[in-house]
Amino acid sequence: MSGSPISLEARFDEAMMSIYERALRECNYNAARFVQMLYDHRGLATAKILLRAPTVSDGYRALWDRNGLDLTVEALILAEEWNPLFSEEERTIARTRLTDYGYNVGPAAVGPRQS
């Protein structure tokens, strides 16, 4: 391992891939379009593209159907660690989408799954 720290954006890329993997494993949801976006645009740009959309994505709805809103991009970006990457407006969009779908937005957006 090199002595240089991993950048915040690189850690966010890893976190985005992680929610894809968890959705596949925990919700049996293969977000093929999402993972293609990650390969094409990386994590941060993918998150911003999804946030700029006028409505939630099909993947968001699929995760909602499977009780997996904690695995959405919207939930991920609300984690305090990522605050420097997103504007308050972007965090508000994410928070609003989650609360509109009945998700209790707490201090930790992506943690252990709740039953």
N, C-alpha and C positions, 0 to 999 in steps of 0.2 A: 504494500500500500504506500502511495506517495505521501509526502508530508503536507500536501495542500488540502485544505478543507473542501468538501463538496459544496458547491454553491446552493443557495436557497432554491433557485430555479431548477437545478438538477435534482434536488431532493423532492421538489414538487412533481417533477416528471415521474420519479419512482413511486410517489404516493398515488398518482393518477393510474399508473399501471397496476398498483396494488388493489385499487378499488375495482378495476376490471377483473383481476384474478379472484378477488373475494366474491364478487357478484356471480362469477362462474361456479365457484366452489360452494358458496353458501346459499345462493338463490337459484342455482341451475339456470342462470341467464347468461348467454353468450352474446355480449355486446360487440358484435363484429364491426359495425360501423364506427363505434367509439374507438376501438383499438386501432382501426385503420386511420382515424383522425389523429391518434397519438403518434403513429408512425409518420404520417404526413406533416404534422404541425408541431409535435411535441406537446407536453402537458399544459403549459401556461397558455399558449395560443388556442389550444382546443377548449380550455375552460372559458376563455374570453369569447370565443365564437359561440359556444353554447349559451353563455349568459346574454349575449346580444340578441339571440333569437327571440321573437315576440312571444313564443309559447314554450312550454317545456317540451323536451324531445320525446320521441317514442320510447327510448331507453329509460327515461325518467318514469314514464307511465308504467313501463314493464316492471321496473323496480318497485314502484308504488303498489302494483298488483301483487307483488311477492313479499310485501312488508320489508322492503329493502331501501327505504329512503336514506338510511344512514350510509349507503354506498353510492349516493349520487355526487356529482361534481359540486352541486350546491351545498351539500353538507360538508364536503371536504374543505371547500374554501373558507368556511366559517371558523375553522380551527385557527386559533390565535397565531400559530407559527407562520401562517401564510398571509397575515395582515399586510406586510410590506409589498406583496405582489398584486393586491387588489384595492381598488378605490372603495370608499364608503358606499358609493352608489352601486357598485357591483355586489358588495356584501349585502346591501339592502335588497337587491333583486333576488339573491340566493335565499335570504331569510324569508322574504315574502312568498316565494314559490313553495318553500318547505312548510310554512305555516298554513298556506292555502290548501295544502294536501294533508293537513292534520298532524304534521310532524312537530314534536316538541323540541324547539331549538334551545339547546342548553349550552353550557360553557364549552364542552368538548363535542365537536360535531361528528367526528368519526372515531368511535371507541368500540368497545365490545358490543356485539349484537344484543339487543334486548328482545326477549320473547313476548 
